[in-house]
Amino acid sequence: IMFAVRPQKIADPDNPGKKIEDYWGSAKEHLLNDSKLLLERLKTFDKDNIPDKVIQKIGPYIESEGFQPPIIKKASVACEAMCMWTHAMHKYHFV
């Protein structure tokens, strides 16, 4: 969401016949396949011009109990860092 990578539409496992947005597949393809490029994109991210649409879209994730650094750290320290970065960008937007 932060890097304007469009989600893939996949079958909803809870609702047969419906589709949901899946960011994981898109992230693997467009962001996670080149760690140096990802790091550069994080460093040069234009935090002063985050579109309101992006802030609104990440809002539910920021508020989610499951998207908090200590919870994410249980799965991956690298993912914890990305979670912390996302929270920081969200907070910075409102400063």
Secondary structure as UniProt FT lines:
FT   TURN            2..3
FT   STRAND          8..11
FT   TURN            13..14
FT   TURN            16..17
FT   STRAND          19..22
FT   HELIX           23..30
FT   TURN            31..33
FT   HELIX           35..43
FT   HELIX           47..49
FT   HELIX           52..63
FT   HELIX           65..67
FT   HELIX           69..73
FT   TURN            74..75
FT   HELIX           77..93
//
